[in-house]
Amino acid sequence: MIFKIGGDQHMKIKQIDIKNYRNFDNITVTLYPDLTFIIGENNLGKSNILDLLDTIFNRKSFYKDDFKDVNKAIEIELGLILDNIEIGIFNDLFSPENITSENGSAEINLLIKQETPDDNIKIFHKETDEEIYSRKLKFANLIRYDPLRKPGDELDFSKTRGAGKFLSYLVKKHYNINQNAYINNSELNQLIFEINKNLKNFQYFYNLGVEARYKTEVFEQVLSLLELIDEDGITIFETGYGLQFNLIIFLYILYKITEILESKQKEDYIFTDTNGKKFLSLILCIDEPEIHMHPYMQRSLIKTINTILTNNDESFKKFLKENFDIDQINGQTIIVTHSPNVLLNDYKQYIRFYYSQKLCSISGFNIQLENGIEKHLRKQIQYIKEAFFARCIIIVEGDTEYGALPEWLEKSGVDMDMLGLSIIKADGKKSIIPLKELLEKFGI
């Protein structure tokens, strides 16, 4: 199956089959082409998907603790979709039938294997068993964003890692190497003279020959003078965590672009199409982006991420061109969340994990419903998102039942939240069957 996304195809993850990784064994997930939400109850290991991808794309080996059974190999089958100009990354390991005529995109199936905790990961073309150099996957530029990052360590122009590195990159881009543009030498010389005169009044300092001077390299000094502020002029470090975490996600993406452009192999990561446009592939993995954010900010964050990574934000495209000489980022986003406010209104984007005697997963992308039911559900999905996090659902017809049933359960000593029980309103008899069918297909 080939994903067709308006001709703007690029390296994307299509499907992952997992064996012997942590609590995952014989688990298959199918991702939506642009944006996927991984949902379900707590303590099911949803974040393990992001850790798995981070290891495959960015590291050489799995840890011992990653093996569900250390006596067996970790095996991952990874299906990728590539743009026609990315096909060369894997040489000719494509069958003609796997290339679309519309945009030239193709799919490739990889087997990723590590026999023991002491070995390194090896990657093979699934159909031919030909070994593939692991560096090939780095062209996807997978970013694993951790919500436990400390904004205070990065939202600073003088920092050399994370978001701070991008901020200093901006300064360097516009920095005037003539120090006289920033430093008044005559005033500084007078200041140094007065300080040294003062120091030498103490005989001991004079005997040691210690004196003050100013640094001739002023770039670091310029960085220390700059800070980010909000619309009220308050420094970012004095604002709430919501703004800080919102900001750092986007700055971290820009930091990764900066890293690529400053690497010796940057030409390998930048692709140019037949029209001369330059682009980067990027897979963004985010764990619990809702932390520290109210519902409106959560929704705004996800919509903005999706907009920029699908090239629908003209201001961001202009920003990329002016600062990096890149025309666009072709991206895919994978989000683990416990917040219904984060979810967009398309159940095809949802992957739900749940227990039914063993750990199971359902990918909304694979769910097929009749057109009439599908159309009906798309109107209601925004009102029932919380249901996808529940263990059990009671569907009621209207307002009377929706208001009365929770009160009756509470008086009966039933704690709905503790049981993971959710009540959703169908708004009429006709909606009950479609809702029931969808929720059952998600294993609820």
C-alpha positions in Angstrom: 0.0 0.0 0.0 1.4 3.4 -1.1 0.5 6.6 0.7 -0.3 9.4 -1.8 -0.2 12.8 -0.3 -0.6 15.4 -3.0 2.7 14.7 -4.6 4.8 15.9 -1.6 5.9 12.4 -0.6 9.1 11.9 1.4 10.7 9.5 3.9 7.9 8.4 6.2 7.3 5.5 8.5 4.5 3.4 7.2 4.4 0.4 9.5 6.3 -1.1 12.4 6.3 -4.8 13.4 7.9 -5.4 16.8 9.3 -8.6 18.4 11.0 -8.9 21.8 11.3 -5.2 22.6 10.6 -4.3 26.2 6.9 -5.2 26.8 6.2 -5.4 23.0 6.1 -8.8 21.3 4.3 -9.4 18.0 2.9 -5.9 18.0 2.1 -4.2 14.7 1.3 -0.5 14.3 0.4 1.3 11.1 1.1 5.0 11.1 -0.9 7.8 9.4 1.2 9.5 6.7 1.5 12.9 8.3 0.4 12.8 11.9 -0.2 9.9 14.3 -1.4 10.0 17.9 -0.5 7.0 20.2 -3.1 6.8 22.9 -4.5 4.5 25.6 -4.3 4.0 29.4 -1.3 4.6 31.5 1.5 2.1 32.0 1.1 0.3 28.7 4.5 1.4 27.3 3.2 3.8 24.7 6.4 5.9 25.0 8.4 2.7 24.2 7.4 3.3 20.5 9.3 6.6 20.5 12.3 5.1 22.3 12.4 2.3 19.8 12.4 4.6 16.8 15.0 6.9 18.4 17.3 3.8 18.9 16.8 2.6 15.3 17.3 5.9 13.6 19.9 7.5 15.9 21.9 4.9 17.8 24.0 1.8 17.1 22.5 -0.7 19.5 19.7 -1.5 21.9 20.4 -1.7 25.7 20.2 -5.0 27.6 17.0 -3.8 29.3 15.4 -3.3 25.9 15.3 -7.1 25.4 12.1 -8.7 26.6 13.9 -12.0 26.5 17.8 -11.7 26.4 18.0 -15.1 24.9 16.1 -13.9 21.8 16.9 -11.3 19.2 15.1 -8.0 18.9 13.5 -8.0 15.5 11.8 -5.0 13.9 10.2 -4.9 10.5 10.1 -1.3 9.3 8.1 -0.2 6.3 9.2 3.2 4.8 7.8 5.4 2.1 10.3 7.5 0.1 10.1 10.3 -2.4 11.3 9.6 -5.9 14.5 11.7 -5.3 15.1 9.8 -2.0 15.0 6.3 -3.6 18.7 6.5 -4.4 19.5 6.3 -0.6 18.8 2.6 -0.8 20.3 2.1 -4.3 18.0 -0.2 -6.3 16.3 -2.1 -3.5 12.9 -1.4 -4.9 10.5 -3.5 -7.0 9.0 -1.6 -10.0 5.5 -2.6 -8.7 6.3 -0.6 -5.5 6.8 2.7 -7.3 3.7 4.8 -8.0 3.3 6.4 -11.4 1.8 9.6 -9.9 4.7 10.9 -8.0 7.5 8.3 -8.2 7.4 7.6 -4.5 8.2 4.0 -3.4 8.2 1.8 -0.4 10.9 -0.3 1.1 10.7 -3.0 3.8 13.6 -3.3 6.3 14.5 -5.9 8.8 16.2 -4.4 11.8 17.8 -7.0 14.1 20.1 -7.2 17.2 21.0 -10.8 18.2 22.3 -10.1 21.8 22.8 -7.1 24.1 26.5 -7.2 23.2 25.9 -6.8 19.5 25.1 -3.8 17.3 22.0 -3.3 15.3 22.1 -4.7 11.8 19.7 -3.6 9.0 18.7 -5.8 6.0 16.5 -5.4 3.0 13.6 -7.7 4.0 13.0 -9.2 0.5 16.7 -9.8 -0.5 18.5 -10.1 2.9 21.0 -7.6 1.6 22.6 -5.7 4.5 22.1 -1.9 4.5 24.4 0.6 6.1 22.8 2.0 9.3 23.7 5.5 8.4 21.1 5.4 5.6 18.3 5.9 8.2 19.8 9.1 9.5 18.6 10.8 6.4 15.2 10.7 8.0 16.4 13.1 10.7 14.3 11.7 13.4 13.9 13.9 16.5 12.9 12.5 19.8 11.6 15.3 21.9 11.5 14.6 25.7 9.0 16.7 27.8 11.4 16.5 30.8 13.8 18.9 29.1 14.6 21.9 31.2 13.8 25.2 29.4 16.2 27.0 31.6 19.1 25.0 30.2 18.3 26.0 26.6 16.3 29.2 26.2 19.4 31.2 26.5 21.5 32.8 23.7 24.7 31.8 25.4 24.0 28.1 25.6 25.7 25.8 23.2 23.2 22.9 23.2 19.5 22.4 22.2 17.4 25.5 21.6 20.3 27.8 22.8 22.5 26.6 19.9 19.9 27.8 17.4 19.6 31.1 19.1 23.4 31.6 19.0 23.3 30.5 15.3 21.0 33.4 14.6 23.3 35.8 16.3 26.3 34.4 14.4 24.5 34.8 11.2 24.1 38.6 11.7 27.2 39.1 13.8 29.6 41.9 12.7 33.1 40.6 13.3 34.3 44.2 13.8 34.2 44.5 17.6 34.0 48.3 17.4 30.5 47.8 16.2 29.6 46.7 19.7 32.3 47.9 22.0 33.2 51.5 22.8 37.0 51.1 23.2 37.7 54.5 24.6 35.2 54.1 27.4 36.4 50.5 28.1 40.0 51.6 28.2 39.2 54.3 30.7 37.3 51.8 32.9 40.2 49.3 32.8 42.6 52.1 33.7 40.5 53.0 36.8 40.1 49.4 37.9 43.8 48.6 37.6 44.7 51.9 39.4 42.5 50.8 42.2 43.9 47.3 42.4 47.5 48.5 42.5 46.8 50.6 45.5 47.0 47.2 47.4 50.7 46.3 47.4 50.0 42.6 47.4 48.0 42.7 44.2 50.7 45.0 42.7 53.5 42.5 43.7 51.5 39.6 42.0 51.2 41.6 38.8 47.4 40.9 38.6 45.4 43.4 36.6 42.1 43.6 34.7 41.5 43.6 30.9 38.6 43.2 28.6 38.2 40.3 26.2 39.0 41.1 22.6 36.6 38.4 21.4 33.2 40.0 22.1 30.9 37.4 20.5 30.3 35.6 23.9 29.7 39.0 25.5 27.1 39.8 22.9 25.4 36.5 23.6 25.2 37.2 27.3 23.5 40.5 26.6 20.6 39.0 24.7 17.5 37.4 26.2 14.0 36.4 25.1 11.0 38.3 26.4 7.2 37.9 26.1 4.8 40.5 24.8 4.8 42.3 28.2 8.5 42.6 28.3 9.0 39.9 30.9 12.0 37.6 30.5 11.1 34.1 29.3 12.5 32.6 32.5 10.0 34.5 34.6 7.0 33.4 32.5 5.0 30.2 33.1 6.2 26.8 31.9 3.5 26.7 29.3 5.1 29.3 27.2 8.6 28.0 27.8 7.7 24.4 26.8 5.6 25.6 23.8 8.6 27.7 22.5 11.3 25.1 23.1 9.7 22.5 20.9 9.9 24.7 17.8 13.4 26.0 18.8 14.5 22.4 19.2 13.4 21.5 15.7 15.4 24.5 14.4 18.4 23.4 16.5 18.4 20.0 14.8 18.3 21.8 11.4 21.3 23.9 12.6 23.2 20.7 13.5 22.6 19.3 10.1 23.7 22.4 8.3 26.9 22.6 10.4 27.8 19.0 9.8 30.4 17.8 7.3 27.8 15.6 5.6 25.1 18.3 5.2 24.9 17.8 1.5 23.8 14.2 2.1 20.8 15.4 4.1 19.5 18.1 1.8 17.6 17.0 -1.2 17.0 19.0 -4.3 14.0 18.4 -6.6 13.8 18.9 -10.4 12.7 22.5 -9.8 15.8 23.3 -7.7 13.9 23.4 -4.4 15.8 22.2 -1.4 14.1 20.2 1.4 14.8 18.1 4.5 13.0 15.1 5.6 12.1 15.1 9.3 10.3 12.7 11.7 9.3 14.4 14.9 8.5 12.2 17.9 6.9 14.0 20.9 6.0 12.5 24.3 3.2 14.1 26.2 3.3 17.6 24.6 0.3 18.6 26.9 2.5 19.0 30.0 2.2 22.5 31.5 -0.3 23.6 28.8 -4.0 24.5 29.0 -6.4 22.9 26.5 -6.3 25.8 24.0 -2.6 26.0 24.0 -2.4 22.2 23.5 -4.6 22.3 20.4 -2.8 25.3 19.0 0.6 23.6 19.5 -0.4 20.4 17.7 -2.1 22.3 14.8 1.0 24.5 14.3 3.3 21.5 14.3 1.2 19.7 11.8 0.9 22.8 9.6 4.7 23.5 9.5 5.6 19.9 8.9 3.1 19.5 6.0 4.4 22.8 4.5 1.2 24.7 4.9 2.7 27.6 6.9 4.0 30.2 4.5 5.7 32.2 7.3 7.7 29.2 8.4 8.7 28.4 4.8 9.9 32.0 4.4 11.8 31.7 7.7 13.5 28.5 6.5 14.6 30.1 3.3 16.0 33.2 4.9 17.9 31.5 7.6 18.9 28.1 6.2 18.4 28.4 2.4 15.9 25.5 2.6 12.6 25.7 0.8 10.6 23.3 3.0 10.6 20.5 5.6 8.8 17.4 4.6 7.8 15.9 7.9 5.9 13.3 9.8 4.8 13.7 13.5 4.3 10.9 16.0 2.8 11.9 19.3 2.2 10.0 22.5 -0.5 11.7 24.6 -2.9 11.2 27.5 -4.9 14.3 26.7 -8.0 14.3 24.5 -7.4 18.0 23.8 -4.3 17.1 21.8 -6.2 14.8 19.4 -7.3 16.2 16.0 -10.7 15.2 14.6 -9.7 12.2 12.5 -9.7 8.8 14.2 -7.6 7.4 11.3 -4.7 9.2 13.0 -5.1 7.3 16.3 -3.2 4.2 17.4 -4.8 2.8 20.6 -2.9 0.4 23.0 -4.9 -1.7 25.4 -4.8 -5.0 27.3 -7.0 -7.9 26.4 -5.2 -10.8 28.1 -2.1 -9.4 26.4 -0.9 -6.1 25.1 -2.8 -5.2 21.8 -2.8 -2.3 19.5 -5.4 -1.0 16.9 -4.4 1.5 14.2 -7.2 3.7 13.0 -5.6 3.9 9.6 -6.6 0.2 9.1 -10.2 0.6 10.3 -12.7 0.4 7.4 -16.3 1.6 7.9 -19.2 2.1 5.5 -19.2 5.6 3.9 -22.5 6.5 5.7 -21.1 5.6 9.1 -17.8 7.3 8.3 -19.5 10.6 7.4 -21.6 10.4 10.5 -18.7 9.8 12.8 -16.6 12.6 11.5 -19.2 15.0 12.7 -19.1 13.6 16.2 -15.5 12.7 16.8 -14.7 16.0 18.4 -17.2 15.2 21.2 -16.1 11.7 22.1 -12.2 11.9 22.1 -12.1 11.1 25.9 -13.6 7.8 25.1 -10.4 6.6 23.4 -8.6 6.7 26.8 -11.3 4.7 28.6 -11.5 1.0 29.6 -15.3 0.9 29.2 -17.9 3.1 27.5 -21.6 3.6 28.2 -23.4 5.2 25.2 -26.6 7.1 26.1 -29.1 8.6 23.8 -29.6 12.2 25.0 -29.2 14.8 27.7 -31.4 13.2 30.3 -29.5 10.0 30.5 -26.2 11.9 30.2 -26.9 14.0 33.2 -28.7 11.4 35.4 -26.5 8.3 35.0 -23.3 9.8 36.5 -25.3 10.9 39.6 -26.8 7.5 40.0 -23.5 5.8 39.7 -21.9 8.1 42.2 -24.8 7.5 44.7 -24.3 3.8 44.1 -20.7 4.1 45.2 -19.2 3.7 41.7 -16.1 5.7 41.0 -16.2 6.2 37.2 -12.7 7.7 37.0 -11.1 4.9 39.0 -12.8 2.3 36.8 -11.9 4.1 33.6 -15.6 4.4 32.7 -16.8 7.1 30.3 -20.3 8.1 29.3 -20.8 9.6 25.9 -23.9 11.2 24.4 -25.1 9.9 21.0 -27.6 12.7 20.4 -30.2 10.4 19.0 -30.8 6.7 18.4 -29.3 6.8 14.9 -25.8 7.7 16.3 -25.6 4.8 18.8 -24.8 2.0 16.4 -22.0 4.0 14.5 -20.4 5.0 17.7 -20.6 1.5 19.1 -19.1 0.1 15.9 -16.1 2.5 15.9 -15.3 2.1 19.6 -15.5 -1.7 19.4 -13.0 -1.6 16.5 -10.6 0.3 18.8 -10.9 -2.5 21.3 -13.1 -0.6 23.8 
